[in-house]
Amino acid sequence: MSAPSSDAQAPAASFFGRRKGKRLRAGQQERLETLLPRLMLPRGDTSLSREDLAGFFGFIPEELVLEIGFGGGEHLAHRAGEAPQTGFIGCEPFINGMVKLLGEIATHDLHNIRLWDADAGLLLPRLPEAAFSRIYLLYPDPWPKRRTRKRRFVSKNNLDAIARLLQPGGTFHFASDIDDYVGWTLARAAQEPRLRWLAHGPDDWREPYSGWPGTRYEAKAIREGRRPSYLTFARV
């Protein structure tokens, strides 16, 4: 999932990735048609309050966590399982990734996940200010070619939205195995005065986050000899 980086003329939300991969099996298609509608945040352009979000979960979450572009859902499912009183919102427009997470939700009865299956850029402006304790963006599409880098999700507009959504002291977590994207993110986050990079030494970006379950994208990167970086920024 991506959005333009700094072009003021570009729309705030533009999805450039694939929507669907391999053909879905019957069980996957059934979950997509029956389970996903029950977990989906409502479409539209109406702003959502914290009370709205709590109502969608059916309980009062102790905190709210957002994951943008959850891929196959490994990380999101793991975090939801270890923190059942936390409300998680996951965004992923890639249908095959969505059905993988739906399978985990059904198998492990993960009642504390709600979903958005379109461009996250359409949802972020609708979410309430300072509502989230953590926001994750893990292994986003790097768009490595120079002419396509403007499609990267990390942009001035999206970092502004992320800073707005974080509580004071809340954290934004970004992981990538592409050094150029890591540098790109650090440069743009340095221009967002509400975000501060929490790093004092190399281990602070070379070591995975506490409780990190790993993802299939990370495993592929390591197999291919690329070393991931794990950045953490605090809302100040």
C-alpha positions as CSV (number, residue, x, y, z in Angstrom):
1,M,0.0,0.0,0.0
2,S,1.4,3.4,-0.9
3,A,0.7,7.1,-1.1
4,P,2.6,9.9,-2.7
5,S,5.5,11.3,-0.7
6,S,5.8,15.0,-1.1
7,D,3.9,16.1,-4.3
8,A,1.3,18.6,-3.1
9,Q,-0.6,18.0,-6.3
10,A,-1.0,14.3,-5.7
11,P,-4.1,12.8,-4.0
12,A,-3.7,11.9,-0.4
13,A,-4.7,8.3,-1.0
14,S,-3.5,6.3,-4.0
15,F,-3.2,2.5,-3.9
16,F,-0.7,1.1,-6.4
17,G,-0.2,-2.6,-5.4
18,R,-2.0,-5.8,-6.4
19,R,-5.5,-6.4,-5.1
20,K,-5.5,-10.2,-5.6
21,G,-3.0,-13.0,-6.2
22,K,-3.7,-16.8,-6.4
23,R,-7.3,-18.0,-6.7
24,L,-9.0,-18.4,-3.4
25,R,-10.1,-21.8,-2.1
26,A,-13.7,-22.4,-1.2
27,G,-13.1,-22.0,2.5
28,Q,-11.2,-18.8,2.0
29,Q,-13.9,-17.3,-0.2
30,E,-16.5,-18.2,2.4
31,R,-14.6,-16.4,5.1
32,L,-14.2,-13.4,2.8
33,E,-17.9,-13.3,2.2
34,T,-19.1,-14.0,5.8
35,L,-16.4,-13.2,8.4
36,L,-14.9,-10.1,6.8
37,P,-18.2,-8.1,6.7
38,R,-18.6,-8.6,10.5
39,L,-15.1,-7.2,11.2
40,M,-15.0,-4.4,8.7
41,L,-14.9,-0.8,9.7
42,P,-17.7,1.1,7.9
43,R,-16.9,2.7,4.6
44,G,-17.6,6.3,3.9
45,D,-16.0,9.6,4.8
46,T,-17.6,10.1,8.2
47,S,-15.2,10.8,11.0
48,L,-15.0,8.1,13.7
49,S,-14.8,8.8,17.4
50,R,-13.1,6.7,20.1
51,E,-16.6,5.7,21.2
52,D,-17.3,4.6,17.7
53,L,-14.2,2.4,17.7
54,A,-15.0,0.9,21.1
55,G,-18.5,0.1,19.8
56,F,-17.1,-1.8,16.9
57,F,-15.2,-4.1,19.2
58,G,-18.1,-4.8,21.5
59,F,-15.9,-4.1,24.6
60,I,-13.9,-1.2,25.9
61,P,-10.3,-1.8,24.8
62,E,-7.5,-0.9,27.2
63,E,-5.6,0.6,24.2
64,L,-5.9,0.8,20.5
65,V,-3.2,-0.4,18.0
66,L,-3.1,0.1,14.3
67,E,-1.2,-1.9,11.7
68,I,-0.9,-0.5,8.2
69,G,-0.4,-3.1,5.5
70,F,-0.3,-6.3,7.6
71,G,0.7,-8.6,4.7
72,G,-0.1,-12.2,5.7
73,G,-1.2,-11.1,9.2
74,E,1.4,-13.0,11.2
75,H,2.4,-10.1,13.3
76,L,-1.1,-8.8,13.8
77,A,-2.5,-12.2,14.8
78,H,0.4,-12.7,17.3
79,R,0.0,-9.3,18.9
80,A,-3.8,-9.7,19.2
81,G,-3.4,-13.1,20.8
82,E,-1.0,-11.9,23.4
83,A,-3.1,-8.8,24.3
84,P,-6.8,-9.8,24.3
85,Q,-7.9,-6.6,26.0
86,T,-6.3,-4.4,23.3
87,G,-8.2,-3.4,20.2
88,F,-6.3,-3.9,17.0
89,I,-7.2,-2.4,13.6
90,G,-5.5,-3.9,10.6
91,C,-5.4,-2.4,7.1
92,E,-4.6,-4.6,4.0
93,P,-6.0,-4.2,0.5
94,F,-4.4,-7.4,-0.8
95,I,-7.2,-10.0,-0.7
96,N,-5.0,-13.0,-0.3
97,G,-3.3,-11.5,2.7
98,M,-6.7,-10.6,4.2
99,V,-8.0,-14.2,3.9
100,K,-4.9,-15.5,5.6
101,L,-5.5,-13.3,8.6
102,L,-9.2,-14.2,8.6
103,G,-8.2,-17.9,8.9
104,E,-6.1,-17.0,12.0
105,I,-8.9,-15.0,13.5
106,A,-11.3,-17.9,13.0
107,T,-8.9,-20.6,14.2
108,H,-7.8,-18.8,17.3
109,D,-11.0,-16.8,18.1
110,L,-9.3,-13.4,17.9
111,H,-12.2,-11.2,19.0
112,N,-10.1,-8.0,19.3
113,I,-9.3,-7.4,15.6
114,R,-11.2,-5.1,13.2
115,L,-10.3,-4.7,9.6
116,W,-10.0,-2.3,6.7
117,D,-9.6,-3.8,3.2
118,A,-8.9,-0.7,1.2
119,D,-6.2,2.0,1.0
120,A,-5.2,3.0,4.5
121,G,-4.9,6.6,3.2
122,L,-8.7,6.6,3.0
123,L,-9.1,5.6,6.6
124,L,-6.4,7.6,8.5
125,P,-8.2,10.9,8.1
126,R,-11.3,9.5,9.6
127,L,-9.7,8.1,12.8
128,P,-9.7,10.1,16.0
129,E,-6.8,12.2,17.1
130,A,-4.5,10.7,19.8
131,A,-6.4,7.4,19.8
132,F,-3.6,4.9,19.3
133,S,-0.7,3.8,21.6
134,R,1.1,2.1,18.7
135,I,1.1,2.2,14.9
136,Y,3.0,-0.4,12.8
137,L,4.2,-0.2,9.3
138,L,6.2,-3.4,8.6
139,Y,7.9,-4.3,5.4
140,P,5.9,-2.0,3.2
141,D,6.4,-2.2,-0.6
142,P,9.7,-0.4,-1.2
143,W,9.0,0.7,-4.7
144,P,12.8,0.6,-5.3
145,K,13.0,2.2,-8.8
146,R,13.6,5.9,-8.7
147,R,10.6,6.8,-10.8
148,T,8.2,4.8,-8.4
149,R,9.6,6.0,-5.1
150,K,6.9,8.6,-4.9
151,R,4.5,5.7,-4.3
152,R,6.0,4.8,-1.0
153,F,3.7,4.9,1.9
154,V,6.1,6.9,4.1
155,S,5.4,10.5,3.0
156,K,5.0,13.9,4.6
157,N,1.2,13.6,4.5
158,N,1.1,10.1,6.0
159,L,3.7,10.9,8.7
160,D,1.5,13.9,9.6
161,A,-1.5,11.6,9.9
162,I,0.4,9.0,12.0
163,A,1.7,11.7,14.4
164,R,-1.9,13.0,14.7
165,L,-3.3,9.6,15.6
166,L,-0.7,8.7,18.2
167,Q,-1.1,9.5,21.9
168,P,1.6,11.5,23.5
169,G,4.3,9.0,24.2
170,G,2.8,6.5,21.7
171,T,5.1,4.8,19.2
172,F,5.4,4.4,15.4
173,H,7.2,1.2,14.4
174,F,8.7,0.9,10.9
175,A,10.6,-2.2,9.7
176,S,12.2,-2.8,6.3
177,D,15.1,-4.7,4.7
178,I,15.7,-2.1,2.1
179,D,18.4,0.3,3.3
180,D,17.2,3.1,0.9
181,Y,13.7,3.0,2.3
182,V,15.1,3.1,5.9
183,G,17.1,6.2,5.1
184,W,14.1,7.7,3.2
185,T,12.0,7.1,6.4
186,L,14.5,8.6,8.7
187,A,14.9,11.7,6.6
188,R,11.2,12.3,6.4
189,A,10.5,11.5,10.0
190,A,13.2,14.1,11.0
191,Q,11.0,16.7,9.3
192,E,8.0,15.8,11.4
193,P,8.4,17.7,14.7
194,R,6.0,15.5,16.6
195,L,8.0,12.3,16.0
196,R,11.4,11.5,17.7
197,W,13.5,8.6,16.7
198,L,14.2,6.4,19.8
199,A,17.7,5.2,19.0
200,H,20.9,5.5,21.1
201,G,23.0,2.8,19.5
202,P,23.0,0.3,16.6
203,D,21.2,-2.4,18.5
204,D,18.2,-0.1,18.8
205,W,17.5,-0.5,15.1
206,R,19.2,-3.9,14.4
207,E,17.4,-5.9,17.0
208,P,13.7,-6.8,16.4
209,Y,11.0,-5.4,18.6
210,S,10.2,-7.0,22.0
211,G,8.0,-10.0,21.5
212,W,8.6,-10.0,17.7
213,P,7.1,-13.1,16.0
214,G,8.8,-12.5,12.7
215,T,7.0,-12.3,9.3
216,R,7.3,-14.2,6.0
217,Y,8.7,-11.1,4.4
218,E,11.4,-10.8,7.0
219,A,12.3,-14.5,6.6
220,K,12.7,-14.0,2.8
221,A,14.9,-11.0,3.3
222,I,17.2,-12.8,5.7
223,R,17.4,-15.8,3.3
224,E,18.4,-13.5,0.5
225,G,21.1,-11.8,2.6
226,R,19.4,-8.5,3.5
227,R,19.5,-7.3,7.1
228,P,16.3,-5.7,8.4
229,S,16.1,-2.5,10.3
230,Y,13.6,-1.8,13.0
231,L,12.9,1.9,13.7
232,T,10.8,3.2,16.6
233,F,9.6,6.8,16.8
234,A,7.8,8.4,19.8
235,R,5.1,11.0,19.6
236,V,6.3,14.0,21.5
